[in-house]
Amino acid sequence: MINTAKYFALLEELTLNKALANKSSNSDPPDVLENNLLILEKYVKLEVDQQLHELCEEYLLTAAQKCSIDPTREPTISYIVRLQHVLHSITKNINFHSDAKEDLISVAHLKLCIQATQELSYYSLRCQLHEDFYKSPIFNEADGKVKANPCLLLLSIQFFVNLLPIRQFHIANSMELVERDLLAAIMSLRVEEDSVHLEKAISYLWQQESKADFFRHILLLKATPLSTPLAKVLHHQLLGKLNSAQGFFSFVEALHQTPNVSPTRNAEIVAGIVARKGFSQLAQEKMILQVFEYCKFNLRDADKMCAGVLSLRRLYDLNDANQKQIEETLYKHWESLINPEDVISGLIVMEHQELCNRILLWQHLFCSSTVACLASNLLVPYLPLLFQLYDGFPLELPATKQLSMIISRCLDNREREKELPEVLKRLLKWQVDEEPPWYSFHPRILILPSANNQVQVKVAHQEHQVDHDMGRILPGLLISSSHHTLTCNVFLVLLRFMGNQLKEKSSASVDFISTETELKDFLNSKYQLKLDLLIALNQMVAHQPLRAQLALHTKEFLLILKDLLDHHSGKQDTADHILLIVLNLLQELIEGSEDLWLAESTKELKQQLQQLRLRSSNPLVLQSVQSLITLIEGVWRPSEAIKIQPFHKARSLIEEKQSHLQVYGIQMIMDLLKKRDPATMSQGHLILALALTTLKNKESYTFLNCVRLFVSLVHVMESEVLDKLSDEYLSETAELDYRLVVGEAILKVAQELGPLCYRYKAVLLNCFMHGSRSPVHDFRMSAFANLAQLCRLLAYQVQNFFHELLQLVNSELNNGGFVPTKRAAVLVLAELLNGMENLLDYQEMLLPIYRLLKAIESEESCDAQMRQHAANGLKILNEKCKMLIQCSLEENSLQKQIKVLGIKDDVSSQRKNRHILELN
């Protein structure tokens, strides 16, 4: 036993400048180390060679390795050996792992031990690293302090591997940088020669310390420009640990601790490292399993899920073997529902929470992004199972919406002309056993409601009959979703499919039916599919947004109708029923769209309708045909049902004469556009025509609100609004007041688009530049004023039109005779300067602008407002120049400083998750 109090007194006497809590600057007095060495020699009488011998024996260094360490040759080596011996003596004589009263030490003594450890790690580890590490700003301060000695470095590594298990030393992350230096030291030695000691040291850091910190330190070391051998050692270590147990978890956690980095960027980094072709197939298989486990664990954290999903997608794209394994893993998620191990009546196969978690996982895997998630074709075989799950859940549960998103994504990504019809046909016929096989519930599996609006998956009794009512489930899902385009596509596919079914002649034999089962099979084969289609079409045709979408697909709808009319025999009740649905729907579409009524294809339909009237004997069909023919031949009028729709109600108000009614109608349409009302969205061109007509109103209350309508409409049809307004603005036949109001509307629309209006800069600039050459004084003044506001918005694009702009302004100032127009021309230059963010990007243009504004401002005979505009422009330029010079001076005066947070720092000011580097 030694007198530990003496050793603590010794540590108190030392000046531990390299300890984090004491380190105030990178420069130390030259005599600090010598003074510390004298104190160590004074308190510890044992010769330094004897201390080295004890340390080498304790940490298993050979005699040859011991001989290569000469502590008398250099004071720093002597200091390392002596300080290492002091800490070794303290840790051997105090049981830091015990909670016994006699083994406890004071906080002050613990702090001394931590500081001494940090001091020792600086000299024994950081100062002896591989020369390439000193290219990093983290380590370059320690370059040249100690001549590297591989055996001394190995001794230090062994010492710290035995010291770091003392958990009290890790208070406030005190050992974080020690661990980083230790890892760098291990890598420095492994470049020269590997050994069992180094392998054990790496294993300790990986298994006993934070795995996330391990990865952060590796990434930090890799960020330095390294020689090929050292870079290979680090890279091999990174990839090896990444494929170890918990490797993926820890790697993502390490990146997420870096502040101010988006989850998407982190996901890209992770996926780029994980999904590499250089990995063996076995390593890729293990990684896929790791990533799936990671995704299950982080279900509720969308940011972390991003890395897992993107990694899976990149692994999936690497090779066929990975694709097969991912498909097998996905199958295992639902294997208990597809092929349960035990089929015992009443057995609970899956509880509510587990089922919801699996659905949520699939939503993340397939719907979290348009590019990063797994391919939607993986979902196709699971469509029957997903529809059964959707049908079993109450509509108000989140899982129902998640299932709807998954199914909608799968159907929406199918090719519209061929793939989607095939998928829907197989679903409606429930052909799950054909090749390639699809998956559905085991015949005895069903979902039952339980307490608190939850569900359970149970095994049913043996007589349980499975219901595949796709004619009800499919339209129900589509109608409850907001994916109206998909609803329309499915409706057209089902309608075409129904027409094909009506054309097919039944091949079912009815010679002799002897049993009830044969009768059931016969009826099912002959009528069930048509019945399901009829139910589905009936449900969907009542869905109001579908009609708005069909108005955009009238050409395809009319082709299907013509096909139905060509093959209608008048002998099938089912055909008559479908024909009635389609005819009534067509009549409603024509009554709701004047464009469809005017279409040539609608006029061509008249002859086929007349032939149907002669061929059909169904009074309902005849009545519907007669109504359609009358509508096509007559004058278009909206139906009563259409009139009470919000859009048509708003339209009728706008067409009134009273100003307050017109404004109320405008506000209604703006609200409908904001809500993305399907019927309103499909009438964009009609709204544009109404707005242009209303803009001619002399009442300012009306035309100013009409300008607001254009601002709302631009979010629906950008290019059409701007093109039409610019045409109206430049129309010389229109009244001057109307053109001025149109100019105001163009400007407000451009301001609403903001910097995005650069896409239409050609239209906008040509419009106002052309107007600024007009012989009409008021119009020319308006054009210059609008041009000034536009230049402020498009200042970053000024290089493309600056010379023409300056020529216009000069021409107006020199030749123009209308003073208000000249004022507006000067304002153009002032606003252009106001829009410039970085003057360095506009160096070539500043001098001509400055000279022109200075000349105007100094000309006493010039108009007062022109001089004021010029003075404002010069003031703006002056302020921006001052800011530029100030920023330049600040950049030149900046000094890079590396600051390592220590245990005395204010904890409240530290970030909870610190970056790999702390740079101030």
Secondary structure, 3 states (H helix, E strand, C coil): CCCHHHHHHHHHHCCCCCCCCCCCCCCCCCCHHHHHHHHHHHHCCCCHHHHHHHHHHHCCCCHHHHHCCCCCCCHHHHHHHHHHHHHHHHHHHCCCCCCCHHHCCCHHHHHHHHHHHHHHHHHHCHHHCCHHHHHCCCCHHHCCCCCCCHHHHHHHHHHHHHHCCCHHHHHHHCCHHHHHHHHHHHHHHHHHCCCHHHHHHHHHHHHHCCHHHHHHHHHHHHCCCCCHHHHHHHHHHHHHHHCCCCHHHHHHHHHHCCCCCCHHHHHHHHHHHHCCCCCCHHHHHHHHHHHHHHHHHCCCCHHHHHHHHHHHHHHHHHCHHHHHHHHHHHHHHHHHHHCCCCCCCCCEEECHHHHHHHHHHHHHHHHCCCCCCCCHHHHHHHHHHHHHHHHHCCCCCHHHHHHHHHHHHHHHCCCCCCHHHHHHHHHHHCCCCCCCCCCCCCCCEEEEEECCCEEEEEECCCCCCCCCCHHHHHHHHHHHCCCHHHHHHHHHHHHHHHHHHHHCCCCCCCCCCCCHHHHHHHHHHHHHHHHHHHHHHHHHHCCHHHHHHHCCCHHHHHHHHHHHHHCCCCCCHHHHHHHHHHHHHHHHHHHHCHHHHHCHHHHHHHHHHHHHHHHCCCHHHHHHHHHHHHHHHCCCCCCHHHHCCHHHHHHHHHCCCCHHHHHHHHHHHHHHHHCCCHHHHCCHHHHHHHHHHHCCCCCHHHHHHHHHHHHHHCCCCHHHHHHHHHHHHHCCCCCHHHHHHHHHHHHHHHHHHHHHHHHHHHHHHHHHHHHCCCCCHHHHHHHHHHHHHHHHHCHHHHHHCHHHHHHHHHHHHHHCCCHHHHHHHHHHHHHHHHHCCCHHHHHHHHHHHHHHHHHHHHCCCCCHHHHHHHHHHHHHHHHHHHHHHHHHHHHHHCCCCECCCCCCCCHHHCCCCCCCCCEC
